[in-house]
Every structure is written in C-alpha cells, then in structure tokens.
Amino acid sequence: MRTRLPVKLKLAMVSAALTFIILCLFAVVIGALAEERIRNNFDDDLLATAADLQERLTVEPGPDGFGLDREDERLLESFAAGSAEVRVLSRGGRFNLFPFQGAPDLGPPIDGVVDAGELRVVSRPLVAAGVRGGGLDDPLPRPVVEPVFWVQYAKPERSVQQTINRVRVFLAFGVLGGTALAFLGGLLVARRAMRPIAGLTRAAREVARTRDPDVTLPAPRANDEVADLAHTFEDMLRELSQARDESEAALARQREFVADASHELRTPLTSILANLELLEAELEGEQREMASSALRSSRRMRRLVADLLLLARADAGREATKAPVDLAAVAREAAEEAGALSEDHPVSLDAPEPVVVTGVADDLHRLAGNLVENALIHTPPGTPVTVSVRRDGSSAVLEVADRGPGVPPEMRERVFERFARAGGDGTGHRGSGLGLAIVRAVADGHGGRVELRDAAGGGARLVVTLPAAPAAAAASSGAARGALRSRR
C-alpha cells in the first residue's frame, strides 16, 4: 500500500532535496578550494618567516671558525616561541648548533617546504663572506659567498588541520541549515499555493454532503492555474444548479399533472361506477358477468387513481386539513373491511383504548387499510393477521403482523419504494406496488415513520409510529370518527 503524503509536503521535500544536492556540490568545491588556500597560506607564512630569520641572522668568523653570537641566539629563541621549532645546522646538516640539546630531528636541510612527521619544515642557508684565489690556478683573489650553516623553521600541521576542520563543519552546518530553510520555505510556499485548492476541496465536500450546488467558492487572489480551476469549478456548479432547477421544475410539472389528472379522473370514474352498478342490477346471465367484470376493473382503477392522487399531493407538499383522529377506530374499520374482503385470513384486532392523533382521517384509513391488505396479499390462505394500536409515551403505534413467509432479503431495502413488487400469496395477485409507498408517504406527512421488523414466530411486522395528540384532543375525535363512517 502506497503511503499517502500531502502534496505540500511532497513539494517541500523535493525543494529540500534539490537544495541539499546543490549545496553539497557547492560545499565540496568551496571546501577543496578553501583547504588548498589554507595550506598555501600556511606554507607561504613558513617561507616568509624563514626568510626573515635568514636575513636577521649574522654569521661571523671566529677563532674556531664561523659561529653565531648571543644576539642571534636570543633571536632564535624568540622565533621558537609557541609551537614553532627552530634549528641551526652545520654545513651538510651533520650536527645542531642551536639548540644544543633535546632538539627533535627536522630532517636534512632541503630547499623548499617539506614534511617531517607532523611538522612542515622550511630550510634556509646562512652564508658568510670570504676571499678565494692567489694560487696557480686562480692567481687573482676575489670575494666569495658560500653557505656555512642552515637554519630550519618548522610548525605543526595540526593548526592547519584544525582550521580545515572548522571550515568543513561550517560548510556542513551551512548545507544542513540551507536544506532546513529550503524545506520550511517550500512548505510555506506550497501551503500558500494549496490554500485555494483546499478551499475548493471543502466546497466540493459541502456540495457532496448537502447535494446543493449553490455554494460560494473562495475567490482566488492570483490569476494562475488555480484561479482557472476555481473558475471552471464555479462554472460547473452553476450549470449543475441550472440543471437541478430545470429537473425540479420538470418534476414539479409532472407532479402537478399527475395530481390534476388524478383529480379530474375521479369524477368520470365515479360516473362510470354508478352506471355500471345500475347496469349490473338490470342485466342477467353472461351480460351481467361482463358488467361485473367491468365494475371490478373500474373499482381497481378508482383505487389506483386515488393512490396516485395521494402520492402526487404528498410530493407537491399539499397538506389537507388535519383534525384529531382516533387511530384505534381507524384500524378497527380497516380490519373489518379487509376481513370482509378476505374470508380465508383470520384478522384479529388489539386496540383496547382510543389512541388519538392529529391527522387526515381518509389518509390514515388508507394507511391502515394498505397495511392490512399487504399482509393479506403476501401470506398464504389461513395465515392469521394481527392489527394492534397502542400509545407509547408521546407516540401512537400501529402494528400489523402476520405469520407468513416474511419479506425476502432482496426486497427489505426496496419494500417502501413505489412500484416495488414481490410474489403474492400464490394466486397471482401482486398488487400495484404502491401500497407500502403510500403508507410511508402518509406516515411522513404526519410527522411519523414506518419500519419493517420481524414478527415473533416468523412473518413480517410493519410498525407505524405517529405523534400522539394531546389528551384534550380526544374529545373531538368522536366527530372525526362519525365523519369517517359517513363517508364510508
């Protein structure tokens, strides 16, 4: 699995890596040049000091040959102060003239700068003036200058190495410090550069969470690629908002059309049903069966139109006038009607006391009737169905349970969707697929909810929970029940 790193951290790391490589190359080159310069300066200082000492020493002849006086010895001692070493050797470097004891070996006198262990040594000849000539081969006397002694001046190389080490440490700290500054600077620049993108990301998350494209995007400060992205994203959201408005307008027109069409169809359907009922009463034989079949189809059509009208009104947000309704009485009437239509299913009612809710009596009756009808359709003949109503705190609960096969697993998530159909009771009757969708629409319209649960002992249990009306509203529910009965 690849490690997820923020883009700003990647940019900062790349910036730091490039800076580190550049500074390393710079440090190697500068270090080499500085080291060479330091060594050359050290050697130049040795040569200059040795030359100065050579000029200030005086070789004088004595009874035993050439030698140095007391002033020269004090001069040599002053030059040998600190870590420096000074030696005066006889011609050929056979023995020391200064100092006479404890003198470390600086090697044979060699012109230039040489190494002697941990020391850098410079050797200079000391000359004395003399006269040569007067012989057969050289009859004319002439002055000659020849070296009689060698002076050696040496200093340890550790001082040079210490200076070089300090330069190396300084360069290393410079490389590390420059890399750290490049990382921090890259992080800061990347953070500032990614700030508009972070704002766009938050806006996109808000759109995904609310599904509302009408969000305000942060205005970019610079005219760059990020600004182009922000403008493009803003144009996309604007187009999405317009498309959503157009879709909502089209859906609203469809809902209005369905609601109006369903409402307009109720009058001719009522007229057709009335005429078919009269025609059925007057006809006999095969013609009577044909009229009965048309009457049954018309009644199903009226039921379907009523269902569509209820759903269309719910989608359009149209609310009917609500009044106190006894949910127990509504469930009792729905159970009685269903029991009369389906004699092969025993329907029992458990509603010991009135349970008053505030709602639309017709819609609540449709809710209860659809629940009972759904249990009758999707269970085999002889399966008992139980309808119960109770008050649970501040809620009114309506339950319809059966002992049938239950809801298939693949249908549990879609059971409340419109036109969702499952197998019926084996008779081929599958319904319109709107029954439970209407139940959910009515429950939502009354501020409640509907849930699918498993019944004890097997089967399905549909539970509707609605807000219960205050106790003072129970007195007015009798009028609503009377009005409901009169409409039935």
N, C-alpha and C positions, 0 to 999 in steps of 0.2 A: 504494500500500500504506500503510495507516494505521500510524503509529508506536505501538508498544506501550509504554505507560507504567504503572508500578505504581500501584495505587490510592492508596497512602500518599503518593506524590509528587504525584498529581493533587490530593488534599485539601490538601496543604501549599501547592501553587501557588494554589489557589483562595483559601485563607486569606490568603496573602500579597497576592494581587491585591485582595481586598476591603479589607484593611488599608491598602494603598497608596492606594486611592481615597479612603478615609475620611480618612487623614492628609493627602492633598493638599488636600482641601476644607478641612480644619481649618487647614492651613498658609496657604492663600490668605486665609481670613477673619482669622486671627490676624495674619498679616503686614500686611494692609491696616490693621487697627486699630492695630497697633504702629507702623507707618510714620506714620499720621496723628497718633498720640500723640507720637511723637518730634519731628515737625515743629512741633506745637503747643507742646511744651515748649521747643523752641529759640526760637520766636517769643516765648513768654512770658518767657524769660530775657533776650532782647534788649530787650523792653519794660521789664522791671524794671530792667535795668542803665541804660538810657537815662533812666528816671525818676529813678533815684538820682543820676545825673550831673547832671540838670537841677536837682535840689534843692540839690546841693552847690556849683554854680557861682553866683557873685555878680557881677551886672552893676553897675558903679559909674560914675557920671558923671565925666568928666574935662574938661580944658580944650579937648580936641578932640572931645568927645562921650563917649558911653558906651564902656567897654572892660573888659578882664579884667586882673587883677593877676597877680603872679608865682606866688602860691599856686595860682591857678586853672590856670595853665599846667602846673605840676608835677602837679596832679590829673589834667589831661587826658592827660599823658604816662603816668601810672600806669594809667589806663583803656585806653590804647592798647597796652599790653604784649601780647606774644604775637601772635596772628593777628588781633586786633581792629583796627579802624580808627575814629578819632575825628576829626570835623571840626566847626569852628565857622564858620558863615557869617553874613555880614551880612544885614540885612533884605532879603528878596527873593532871597537866595542869589546875589548878584552877585559876591562875591569872598570868599576864605578869610581868616579871622583866625587860625586855628590848624589845622595848621601853615602856615607862610607859603610853603614851597617843597616841591616834589615830592609834592604831595597828589593822590591819584587822585580822579577825579570820582565822587562818590557820587550824582549826580543832584540835581535840585531838591528842596528840603525839602517833603515831603508827609507829612501826618499819617498814622500807622499804619506797618505793616511792608510794605515794597516790595522788589522785586528790582532790583539794579544789577549786571548782569553775573553774576558768580559770588558776589556778596555779597547778604546780606539786611540792609536798612538801616531804622533807626528814626530819625525826626526829631522833636525836641522844641524848642518855642520857649523862649527865655530872655527874661524880661520885666524891665522897670525901672520903679520907681515915679516918678510925676511929678505936676504940678499943671496943670490946664487951666481956663480961664474968665477973667472980668474984662472981656470985650468987650461990645459992644452986644447981640449975640445971646445971650451967656451971661455975664451980669454977675456971677454968683457963682462964685468959684474953687472947684474940687473936685479931689480926687486921682484920678488915672487910672493904669491898669496896661496897658501895651501891649508886644508883643514887639519887641525891638530886635535880637536875634540868634537863630540857630537852631543847635542842637547835633545832630550826626548820629553815631550809633553803629552800626557795621556789623561783621559777622563772616561768614567764607566758609561757603558751604553744603556744602563737601566733608566737613566733620566730621559733618554730619547724614547725608550720603550714605554715609559710611563706617560709621556706626552702623547705618543701614538695611541696608547690605550684610552686616554681621556678623549681623544678625537673620535675614536671608534665608538665609545659609549655615547658621546654627544650625538653622533650620526644615528646610532641605534635608537636613542630616545627621539630623535627627530623623525625617523621613519615611523616608529610606533605612534608618536603623537600626531603626526600628519595623517596616518591611517585612521586613528580615532576621530580626528576632526573631520576627515572626509566622510566617515560613516555617519557621524552626527549631522553634518551638513547635508549629506544625501538623504538621510531620514527626514530632516526638516523640509527639504525641498520636495521630496516625494509626498510627504504628508500634505503640504500645501497644494501640490498638484492633484492629489487624490481626493481632496476635500469636496470638490464639486461632484465627483463620481460617487462619493459616499452619500451626498445629498440625493443624487438620482436613485441610488440603491434604496434609500429609506422611502423615497416617493414610490418606487416600484413595489416595495413590500406593503406600503399602505394601500396601493391600488389592489394588490393581490388579496389583502385582508378584507377590505371593505367592498371590493368589486365596483368601486366608484372612480371613474377616470377623471372626475373633476377635482383634481388636486393642484395645489400651487407648487410649482417647481422652483428651487432656488435659482436666482438669476446669476449666470456666470459673470465674473468680473473681467475676464480676459477674452479676447477674440482668437481662440485657438481651437484645437481638435475637440477638447472637452466641451467648449461652447457649442460647436457643431452637433455633438452628441446630445447636449441638453435641448437644443432647438429641435432636433429630429425627434427626440422622445416627446417633447411638448406637442409637436405636430401629430404624432401617433396617438397621443392621449386625446387630442382634440377630435381626431377622426373617429376614435373609438366612442367618445362621448356622443358625437353626432349619430353614429350607427346605433348606439344604445337608445338614443331618443327616438330614432326612426322605428326601431324594433318595438319599443314600448308603445309608440303611437299606433303601430300596426296591430299589436296585440290588444290595445285598448279598443280600437275599432272592431276587431274580431269579437271581443267580449260584448261590446255594445250590440253588435249584430246578433250574436247568439242570444243575448238577453231579450232583445226586442223581438227576434224571430220566435223564440220560445213563448214569449208573452202573447204574441199575435196568433200563434198556433193553438193556444188554449181555447179560444172562442170557437173556431171551426171544429176542433176536436170534440168539444162539448156538444155542439150541434149534431155532429156525426154520431156520437154515442147515444144521444137521445133518440135520434131517428132509427138507429139500429135496434135499440131496445124496443121501440114501438113495432118495428118491422118483425122482430123475432117473436113478439107476442101474437102477431097476426098470421105468421106463416106456419106451415106444418111440413113434416116429412124432411125430405132432402134439402129443400129450400130453407127450412128452419135451421138445419145444421150449418148451412153456408152462412146464414146470418149470425149464428152463434160464433162461428169461427172468426168472421169479420169483427164481431163485437169484442172478442178476446184480444184480437190484434190491435184494435183501436184503444182498448184499455192499457195494453202494454205501451203503445205509442204515447198515450197521455202520461203514463208514469215516467217514461223516458224524457218527454218534453219537460215535465216538472223537475226532474233531476237536473237536466241541463240548465233550466232557468235558475235553480238554486245555486248551482256551481258558478254560473255566469254572474249572478248577483254577488256571490262571495268574492270572485276575482275582481269585480268592479268596485268592491268596497261599499256596496249599497247595504245599509242596515235597516231592517224593519223595526217597527215599534216594539219594544220589549216590555214585558209585564211579569209579575210574579206567576210562576207555573209550578204546579205540584208534579215533580218528576216521577213520584211513585204512581200517580194516576195515569200519567202519560205511558209509563212502562206497562201498566196493567191493561190499558186499552190496546197497546201494540201487541201484547202477548195474546189477548183474546182474539184479535183479528187474525194473527198468524195461526193460532190454534184452529180457528175455523177453516182456514185455507189448507192446512196440512194436518189431517187427522191421524196420520201414521207416525207423528212425532209427539210424544207427551211433553207439553210445555208447562213448567211449574213457575210460580211467582213467589218471591220472598221480599215483600215490601210491607213491613208491619206498621209503619207510620209515615205520615206525609213528610216529604223532603222538598222544600220549596227552593227554586232557583229563579233568577231573573232572566228571562229569555223570550223567544218567539215560540209559541205553543206548536204551530204547524211544523217548524223546523225540528223541534225536539221530538215531536211524534215521528217525523221522518227518520231521525237518528235512531230512535229505539226500534222502529219497525225494520230498518235496514239491518240492524244488528241481529234481530231475531230471524229475519229472513235469510241472512247469510249463514246462520247456524243450521237452519232447516235445509238449505240448498246443498251444503257441503258435508252433510252427515248422512249415513245410510238410514233407511226407514227403521223406526223403532228406537232410534237414539234419543235419549232424554235431553231436553234443553232447559236450563235454569236461568231465570231472569231475577235479579236481586237489585234492590235500591236501598241505600243506607246513607246516613250522614256521618262523615268522618271529620270531626273538628269543624273547620270553616269551609269544608268541601262537601259536595254531594257526589256520591259514587254510584254509577250504574254499571252492572256487570251482566254479561251474557256468556254462559259457559255451556259447553257440550261435552259429550263423551265420544266424539267421533275420532277420526284418524289424525286430527290436528292439521296445522299448516305445514306444507312441505318446506324443507330448509331453503330451497332456492327461491321461495316466494315470501319468506319472512321480511325481507328488506323492501319488497315491492307491493306488499299486500294493500297498502293505503294509496297506491298510485291509481290514477284514472285508467280505466280500461284494462286493468291487470286482472287476468282470469286464470283460475286454476280448475282442476277437474271437479265436477259436481258430485252428486250423490249416486252416480251410476246411471241415471235416467237420461243423460244427455243434456240436462238443463244446466247452463253455465252462467246465466245472468248477463247483464250488460257490462259488468266490470266497473260500475260507478257507485255501488252501494257503500263500500267502506271509504271511498274517496269523499262521498257526501258526509259520512259520519265524521271524518276528520275536519272537513270544511265547517260543519256546524259546530263541532267542539271548539275549533279555533275561533270561530266568530263569537262564541260565548265566553271566551277567555279561559278555556279549559284545554284538555289534551285527551288523547286516546292511545292506549297501549295494548299490545298483543302479548299475552302471557300464556303459560302452560297451565291447563286445568289439572286439579288434583285427580289422580286416577286416569289420566290421559285425556286428550282432546285439547281444544283451544278455549281461551278465556279472553274476551275483549273487555277492557276496563276503561270507562269514560269518567273523567274527573272534572267537575264543573264547580265554579264558586257558588257556595250556598247563599241564598238570600237571607237577610236579617230575619229574626223571629217575627218581627212586626208585620212582615210582608206575607206571612202565612194566611192571614185573614182574607186577603184579596185574591188568593189563589183559587178559591172556590168559583169566583166569577169566570176566571180563565178556563177552568175545567168545564163549566157549563157551556161556555162559548165553543170550546173544542168539541164537545159532544154534539152541539147543534150543527156544526159544520160537517161532522161525520154522518 
